[in-house]
Amino acid sequence: MTPLLEARRLVKHYREVKAVDGVSFSIPKGVCFGLLGPNGAGKTTTVEMIEGILPPTSGETLYLGSPIDERFRNDAGIMFQSTALQDYIRVNEALRLFQSFYRRTRPLEELIERCALGEFLDRDVQRLSGGQRQRLLLAIALVNDPQILFLDEPTTGLDPQSRRNFWQLVHDIKKERKTLVLTTHYMEEAYELCDEIAIMDHGHIIAQGTPRALLKKHFDNAVISLPADHVPDSLDPHPDSIHRSNGQVEILSEDINRSIRQLVEQGVSLAQMQVRSRTLEDLFLELTGHDLRG
Amino acid sequence: MGLGRFSTVLQARNREFLRDRMALSWNIVLPVLIVIGFAFAFTSDNKDIFKVGVHGQEDRNGGFLDTEHIQFIPVSDIPAAVTKVERHQLDMLMDLAEERYWINGGSAKGYVLEKLLAASELKLARQTVSGEEIRYVDWLIPGVLGMNIMFSSLFGVGYVIVRYRKNGVLKRLKATPLSAFEFLSAQVASRLWMITLVTILVYAGTNLMVGFRMNGSYVTLLLVLLAGTLSMISLGLIIAARLVNEEAANGLLNLISWPMMLLSGVWFSLEGSPEVVQHFALLLPLTHITTAARAVMIDGAGVLDIGLHLLVLMLMTVIFMTIGARSFRWE
C-alpha cells in the first residue's frame, strides 16, 4: 500500500552547513509520526521541506505517491513553530479568512468548541495568551479538515497545564484516524502522543521505531537511584554500572529483585529509593552522547 | 483566481488598515496639517517687491528699467508670462519689441506700476487680462495630495508586505491554496480603495479649512489620482517582492520617496532648475501626478490635455507591476 507521505533522501544545505543530510521515512495513514531531536537537529527544516515550504537541495517528498502539489495544499493542515497572523485581526476573522482559502472545510462552530475559542472570539489575536494562541493556530490548521496535520513544536513555551490541554486536543484528533507529523524536543510529549518516532541529530535520523520498541531494543535495564550518603563507596559484588552525581547514586540494573536484595544484605538504607524505567531521554543520551536540551 | 479568497484577503487588509489608528491618522492628519500650515505661512503676502516680466530689447526702455524696488525678470515665452499676470505671479508684463504691456485689472500692484509707467518716457500699448490670484496653497494642494498618495502606497504595500514576510504571515499563507496572484491583487485593491477614501477625506478637509481653487472636473481629477495611486502601489510591489528585512525596506523606501518628493515639483516649481533635473523628474510618477492634478485644478484641464501624463502613469503601472509580480517570493 502506498504510504500517505514519503520523504526520499531529503538534503538541505545552507552554504557550508548541512542542516539535513539524507533523511528518508514513510508515514502510513492514521499514524502519529514524531520527529525528535534537540534544537538545531534539523527537525523543522525536514518538516518544512515535506510541507513544500522549503525547497530541498536534493531529494523529494511524495504525497499519495505524487510530488507535493495543489492537492497536498488542500489536504494538509499546518501549524508552524512560530506563525504570525496579520495585525489587527480578531480570532473569528482569522478563522473565516483561512476557511475561505479551502474548498472542503469543517464547520467553524465545531472547531471553536473543540479548541475552546468561544470566550475570546472577538479578541485581537495579538492579545491572546500562549495557550489561547496555540489553540487558535491549531483550529486554523484544522479548518480544511486535513488528511495530514503537521504540528511543529506545538507546546514549546507553554506552561504544564496548557501543554496537557493541548495533548488532549491531539488525542481527540488522533481518534479520528488523522495522520499527524509532530516535531518536538520533549521526549515525554513524543512518548505520550506518537505511534512512531524518528530521532534526529546533526541532520540525520539516528533511530526509528515505536517508542516501546526503541526502548526495548536499546535498554534491558532499569535505574535505581538512592541518596549518595546511603551507599558505601564499594559494593560487593560491584554493580555493572553505577554513577554518582548531584548527591545521588544511580545503579543500572538488569534484575531489580536481585539488586535490591543485594543492597539490603549490605545494610544500605532504601529510604528515598526510586526505581524507574529507562526513558526516551536516556535513549537519546545513549545514542548521541549529549543531552537532549543541550 | 478565486473571487472568495480575493475578497476575504481584501477585507482583512482593509480592516487592518482602518484599525491601525496611528497610521491612519498620519495618513489623514499630516497632509491636512501641511496644507493649513502653508496656508497660514503665506497669508501675509510679504513680497514687498514689484515683479515685472520684460520681453525684448532692454536698451530702449526710457529709463523705466532703472526704477528701484522693482524686480525685472527677463521673459522669453509671452503666453506663459501672460498666464502669470492672470495669476498675479507677475504684476506686469512688458513686451518692448511689440511696444505693449499687460496688466491684471484686479491687481493693486499692477495699478501702481501702471501709474509709474505712465510717468516714464516709455510709451506702450495697454493690454488687460483678468484672473484671480493663485495663492501658494492653491498651487501646493495637488502636490500634497500626490505626495500623500506616494507615501501611503509605497509604505502601505512595500513595507507591510516585507513585514508580513519577516514575521511569517506570508509563510503561513504559502502553506494554503491561496495563490500569489490572489494575495497580491487583494493587497493592491485594498490599498487603492483605502487611499482613494483617504484622499477624498483630505481634499474635503483641507478645502473646508483653507478653501482652494478647483477649476476642472472632479472626475478628471479622480482619474489622475487613481492612475497615480496605481503606479505608486505597483512601485511598492517591487520593493515588496523579495526583501526580508523591514529596516532594509524602510531605508529603500525612504531612498525612493524623499528624492521623489523633492524632485517632482511638489513644493517648488522646477521651471528654473537645470535641464538634467527636469528630464530626470519626468521619470518619476509623482511628477506626472502633481503636474496633471495641478493642470486640472488650476487651469481646468480636461482628460485630453493631461492625456500624456495619464498614459505615462499607466505605462509605469504596467512595467512596475510586471516586475513586482514576477519577482515576488513568499519567503
Interface residues (C-beta under 8 A of the other chain):
Chain A: E51 G52 I53 E70 R73 N74 A76 I78 F80 S82 T83 A84 L85 Q86 D87 Y88 I89 E93 R96 L97 F98 S100 F101 Y102
Chain B: G4 R5 T8 V9 A12 R13 R15 E16 R19 D20 Y164 N167 G168 V169 K171 R172 K174 A175 T176 P177 L178 E331
